[in-house]
Amino acid sequence: MVSARGFTIVELILVIGIIGILTGGVIIAVNVPLQLAKARDGQRKADLLKIASALELYKTDNNGYPCFPSGGCGWAAPSRSDMAPLLAPYTGVVPEDPSNPDDNCVSGKNPSYLYSVNGGGGPKGITYTLFANLENVSDADAIKAKPAPIAPGSSSDGNKTFTINAGTCNGFTYNYWINSP
C-alpha cells in the first residue's frame, strides 16, 4: 500500500488564513503610518540641529547670522536658492523637510522648514528661529511649551504652537522650533 505524504488543501488554506489574521493583527498593532510619521519627525529634528550648527559656524566666520543676499533680514526657507549657498559650505546639501521639500509655504501640506532672522536693523542677523511642523502631534517636543520664537506671529497656547502672521507663510502654524543660543 502506498501512503501519500503532504498536506491536504484544507490544511493549507487553514494555515494561510491563520497567518493572514496574525499578520493583520501585527500591522494594526504596529501602526505603520504613525511609525513612519515618527521617523520623519526624527529627521526634521535632526535637520534643524544640522542647520543650527551650520548657522553657528557661519556666525563664527562672519560675525553674524546670514541675512538674504538680496538685502535685509526676515524669513526664508534655509534651502531657498539664495540662502543655500551661504549654508552649503557648513552643511553640504542644506536639509529639506522630508514631506514637503519645496521652499515655500503654499503647498497646503506641512510647511517646509522656515528660518526667521532678526537683524536688529543691520546687515547681519543677531538672533534666529528655525521652524518645522511635526506630524505626530502627540510628540513630546510638539506638545511642550517652548521659549518664544524670534519671529512675527503669535501663540495662543503658551508657546506650544506658533502661528506666523507675516510673509508667504502667513497663517501657518508650527509646533516645533529652536532659537539661536
C-alpha positions in Angstrom: 0.0 0.0 0.0 1.3 3.4 -1.0 0.9 6.2 1.5 0.8 9.8 0.3 2.8 12.4 2.1 1.9 16.1 2.3 -0.8 18.4 3.4 -4.4 18.5 2.2 -5.7 21.6 0.6 -7.9 22.2 3.6 -4.9 22.2 5.9 -3.0 24.6 3.6 -6.0 27.0 3.4 -6.4 26.9 7.2 -2.7 27.7 7.8 -2.7 30.5 5.2 -5.8 32.0 6.8 -4.3 31.9 10.3 -1.1 33.6 9.0 -3.2 36.3 7.3 -5.1 37.0 10.5 -1.9 37.2 12.6 -0.2 39.5 10.0 -3.2 41.8 10.0 -3.1 42.0 13.8 0.6 42.8 13.8 0.2 45.6 11.2 -2.6 47.1 13.2 -0.7 46.8 16.5 2.5 48.4 15.0 0.5 51.3 13.3 2.8 51.7 10.3 1.7 55.2 9.4 2.4 56.5 12.9 5.8 54.9 12.9 6.6 56.5 9.5 5.5 59.9 10.8 7.7 59.5 13.9 10.6 58.6 11.6 10.0 61.8 9.5 9.7 63.8 12.7 13.1 62.5 13.9 14.6 63.5 10.6 13.1 67.0 11.0 14.6 67.4 14.4 18.0 66.2 13.2 17.8 68.5 10.2 17.1 71.6 12.3 20.0 70.8 14.5 22.2 70.4 11.5 21.0 73.8 10.1 21.5 75.4 13.6 25.1 74.0 13.7 25.7 75.5 10.2 24.3 78.9 11.4 26.6 78.9 14.4 29.7 78.1 12.2 28.5 80.8 9.7 28.2 83.3 12.6 31.7 82.5 13.8 33.2 83.2 10.4 31.0 86.2 9.5 30.3 87.9 12.9 26.5 87.3 12.5 23.8 85.1 11.1 23.1 85.2 7.4 20.5 87.6 6.1 19.4 87.4 2.5 21.8 88.2 -0.3 19.0 90.3 -1.8 19.3 92.5 1.3 17.7 92.6 4.7 16.8 90.1 7.3 13.4 88.4 7.7 12.0 85.0 6.6 13.3 82.2 4.3 13.4 78.5 3.8 17.0 77.5 4.6 17.1 75.6 1.3 15.9 78.7 -0.7 18.1 79.3 -3.8 19.7 82.5 -2.4 20.2 81.0 1.2 21.6 77.6 0.3 24.9 78.9 -1.0 25.5 80.6 2.4 24.9 77.5 4.4 26.2 74.8 2.0 29.9 75.3 3.0 28.9 74.2 6.5 26.2 71.6 5.8 26.9 70.2 2.3 23.4 69.9 1.0 21.0 72.0 3.0 18.4 69.7 4.5 14.7 69.9 3.4 11.5 68.7 5.0 11.0 65.0 4.2 7.3 65.5 3.3 7.5 69.0 1.8 10.8 69.7 0.2 9.7 72.8 -1.6 10.9 76.2 -0.5 7.6 77.8 0.3 4.5 77.6 2.4 1.9 77.5 -0.4 1.5 73.7 -0.9 -1.1 73.3 1.9 1.0 70.4 3.4 3.3 70.6 6.3 5.1 73.9 5.8 8.7 73.5 4.9 11.5 74.5 7.3 11.5 78.1 8.0 14.4 80.4 9.1 13.5 83.7 10.7 16.4 86.0 11.4 16.3 89.3 13.3 19.0 91.7 12.1 18.4 94.4 14.6 18.4 96.9 11.7 21.9 95.8 10.5 23.1 93.7 7.6 23.8 90.6 9.8 21.4 88.6 11.9 21.8 88.7 15.6 19.1 86.1 16.6 17.2 83.4 14.7 14.4 80.8 15.0 14.2 77.6 12.9 10.7 76.2 12.5 9.4 72.8 11.4 6.0 71.1 11.8 6.0 67.7 13.4 3.4 65.3 12.0 2.9 63.3 15.3 1.0 65.9 17.3 1.5 63.9 20.4 5.3 64.0 20.2 6.7 65.3 23.5 8.5 68.1 21.7 5.4 69.2 19.8 3.2 69.5 22.9 5.5 71.1 25.4 5.8 74.8 25.9 9.0 76.2 24.3 10.8 79.5 24.6 9.1 82.2 22.5 10.3 82.3 18.9 12.1 85.3 17.5 9.6 85.9 14.7 6.4 87.9 13.9 3.5 85.8 15.0 1.5 84.7 17.9 0.8 81.8 20.2 -2.5 81.2 21.9 -1.5 78.1 23.9 1.6 79.1 25.9 4.1 78.6 23.1 3.2 75.0 22.3 2.3 76.2 18.7 3.2 79.4 16.9 1.2 81.0 14.1 3.1 83.1 11.6 1.5 86.4 10.8 3.8 87.8 8.1 5.0 86.9 4.6 4.2 84.0 2.4 3.8 81.7 5.5 1.1 83.9 7.0 -1.4 81.8 8.8 0.7 78.6 9.0 1.1 77.1 12.4 4.3 75.4 13.5 4.6 73.1 16.5 8.4 72.8 16.8 11.1 75.3 16.7 14.6 76.1 18.0 16.0 79.5 18.8 19.6 80.7 18.5 21.6 80.1 21.6 
